[in-house]
């Protein structure tokens, strides 16, 4: 099989959609935060905490859906910590975000070692299994790629539709967008900018944690250190790539995942002629190129990263 034929195989697109799924959850979470005017650089740590919380809940005897719920609650708690420091207190969103990432990551590793002190290899759980959709899964290539995934992948795509509908079709979505564009207009309507922003960060962080939990309960069957491996930072870039719009951000997540799946297959057919590091670098290099081409035309929320205090104009 040559390099071009790979792009037309069902197995390639199955892998691409699976790789994209945690990115979709976390990107939607970051998008909600930034639409409300808060840059959440705690995403990497929140995804790590969510991955562990979801896995450990199942490992301790809970079911898979309970694991996701616990992961979302843990993410929301870290989100509230981030929001408390950045919204009413007005601290630097960059510094707080990095601090949350370090806190969440270190605390997760500490709890792992505390709970499993004698473990030398990561314990395994029974993850979500593929759930083919009757009729749709039999469609050539497309059916196998899109409709033979695990329930969490379907939920990831549903989350995109839900975020888009809430942001553009509901009053709460309008308030979130206004908080990121013109918070004084929100206050003029008698709505708390602080409440909107803190709620958006909590909900967004819960989605980030679910993205992390996807890795331990659907993509893999265990938790190990460094498993997030920079996915959180990629999601921040995907929000910019998508111009803060859910649909475009979804496309960006699938494109990055396709690059990632493609480089793995290119390694297999290269025969070791090209160093594998060059292939590992490829999806990130292409993402940077895409950002350069797209970000210059992107319209960002005008009040992004700008603290707001009640009564200011």
N, C-alpha and C positions, 0 to 999 in steps of 0.2 A: 504494500500500500504506500503510495507516495504522499507528499505533504498536502497536496490539494484534495485528494480523495478523503482525507480525514474529516474535512469540513462537512461532508455529506453522509457521514455515518451516524446512526441513531445513538450509538454508545458515547460518541463525543458530546452530543447535545444533552444526553442524560447526565453526564458528568458536569457539563457547564451549568445546567439548571440546579443541580445539587450544590455546586460550589457557590452559586449566586444566592441561594436561599438565606444563609445567615447574613450576608451583606444587605439583602433587601430589608430584613427586619431592622438591622442597626441603622441603615441609611434613612429609613422612614422615621426612626426615633430621633436621629440627629436633625433631620429636616424639620420636624415639629419644634424642636428646641430653637433652631435658628430662625424659623418663621416668627417665633414669639420674641426674637431679639436677643437670645442667649446662645453663645457659642459654647458647646459642651465638649471640652477636650478630655473629659473623664471617660469617654466612650471605651477606650481600650481596657481600662480597669473594670468598668461596669460589665463589659462582655465577659471578662475573666471571672468575675464574681458570679455572674449568671450561669456560666458554663459549670462552675463547681456546684452552685446551689441546686441546679436542676439535676445534675448527676448524683450528688450526695443524697438528695431526697429519695431518688429511686433506689439507690444502693442501700438506704436505710429501711426500705420496705414500702415506700410510697409508690403510687403508680406514675406513669409517664406524664399524664396531664397535671397531676399534683406537682410534679417536679417543675413543669413549666410555670405554674402559678407561683410557686415559691421563688423561682428565678425572677419572675416579673416583680414580685414584692421586694426582693433584695435590690433589684435595679432601681425601683421607685424610691427606696430609702436613700441610696447613694445620690439619686437625682435630687431629692429634697435637701440633702446636705449641700450639694453644689448650689442649688437655687437659693437656699437661705443665705449663703455667703456672698452670692453675686447679685441677687435681686434687691432685697431690702437693705443689705449692708453695703452694696455697691463695690465689692472687692474686684480685683482684676479677674476677668473670666479666664484669661490664659493661665494665670498662676494657680487659681483654684482648680481648674480642669486638670492640670498636670498633677496637682496635689491629690485630687480624687483618684486619678489613675494609679499613682504610687500607693495610696492608702488601700484601695480596693484590691490591687494585685498582691501587695505584701500581706494583707490580712487574709486573703484567700489561701495563699501558700502556707501561712502560719496555721490556720485552722486545719488544712489538709494534713500537715505534719502532726498536729496535736491529735486529730481524730484517728489517723492511721500511722502511728509511729514506727511500726515494724514492717510496713509494706515496702517491698523493693520494686515491684512492677504494678502499674495501675490496675486496680480491680475492675472487672467488666460487669456491665449490666445488659439487660435485654432491651435494645433500642426500638424505636418505631420501625415498623416494617413497611415496605412499599405497598401502596394501596391502589392497584390499577382501577381506573374508572371504566365500568362496563360500556362497551361501544366505542368510546373515545380512545381507549388505549390501543385499539386495533388499527388505528389510522397509521399508515406507513410513516416512519421517522418521527413525524410530529407527535403522533399518539404515544409512542414509546418515550419520547423525550419529555413531554409535558404531563402525561396522564398515567404514568407508572411510578410516580414518586411517592414519598412518605406523606402522611397527613400534614406535617409541618410545612412542607414545600407549598402545598395548596394554600395553607394558612398565610404564608408569606405573600402570595399573590393577592389574596383577599385583603391583607393589610394595606396594600397599595391602593386598592379601590376604596377601602374604608377611609384612609387618610385623605385621599383626593376628594371624596364626597364630603367629609366633615369640613375640610378647609374651604371648599368652594360652594357648598350648598347648605350650610347651617350657620346660625347666628354665632355659635361658639367658635366656629372656624373663622368667621369674619373678625371676631374679637382677637383671636390669636394673630391673624395676619396684620391687623391694625396695631397690635402691641409691638410688632416688629417693624412697622413702617412709621406710625405716628402715634406714639403712646399718649400724647396729650389729648388727642381726639377720643381715645378710649376713656380717659378719665372724664372728659366733658360729657360723656354719656352716662356717667355714674357707675362705671365698671372699674373694678380694681385692677390696675396694670400689674401690681405685685402678685395678686391672686392668679391672674391669667398666665403670667410668665412662670410662676412656681408650679402651677398645674401642668403647663406644657412640658417643663423640664422633667417632672416626675413621670408623666406618661411616656415621653420620649425615652427616658432612661429605662423604663420597664420594657419597652420594645428592644432596646439595645441588649438588655440582659437575656431576653428571649432568643435574640440572635446568637448570643454565646451559648445558651442552653441547647440550641439546635445542634451544635457541634458535638456535644456529649450525649445527646439522647436520640439523634437521628443520623448524623453523618458518621460518627464514631460510636463506640460503646464504653468509653472510659474518659477519665479526666487526666491530663498530664500538663506539666508546666510548659509555658510558652506556646500553648496550643492556639491562642488567638493570633499570634504571629503577625501583628501589624494590621489586621483586618479593620480595626477601629479607625486607624488613620486613613485607610483607603476609603472608608465610608464618608469621612469628612470631605475628601476630594470628590466623591461621587455626588454629594449634595451640590457642590459648586458646578460640577459637570452638568448636572440636571437643572441648573438655573433655579434651584429651590422649588422645583415642580416634581411631584411624585412620579408621573409617567416617564419623564425624561430621566429621572434618577434610576428608575427600574431598568431602562434600556442600558444605562451606564453600568449597572451592576451585572447585567447579563453579558455585556461586552467584556468587562474585566474578567469575569468567570470563564468566558470562552477563551480569552488569551491564556489564562492560567491552565485550563484543560489542554489547550493546544500545545503549550510548551512541554508538558509531560509527554505527550505523544511524539513530539519532535525529538525529544531525547532518545526515545526508543528506536527511532528509525535512523538516527544520525550515526549510530555505530561508534560513538565515543570520539568522533573526529573533532567535534566542537566541544569545548569544556562545558560541563553541565551548568556552571554558574551563568553562562551567557543566556541559557534558556530560562533559568530562574529569574533573571533580570528582565526578560522580555515583557511580561505583562505590566510591570511597573514603568518601564520606559515608554511603552505605548500609552499608558494612562497619563503620564506627564505630557506627552505630545497632544493627546486629546484635550487635556486641560488648557494647554497653551492655545489651542485652536478655538475652544469654546468659551473659556472663562472671560476673555476680553469683551464678549458681547453679553455676558450674564448680568442680569439686574438683581442685585442683592438687596435684602431688606434694609431700608435706610437707617433703622435704629439698632441694627445688629451690633452687639458689644457696647452699646451706649447705655450706662446706668440711668435709671429714671427715678426720681423722687417725687412723691405726690405734691402737687402744687406748682411744679416747674413748668415753664413754657418755652 
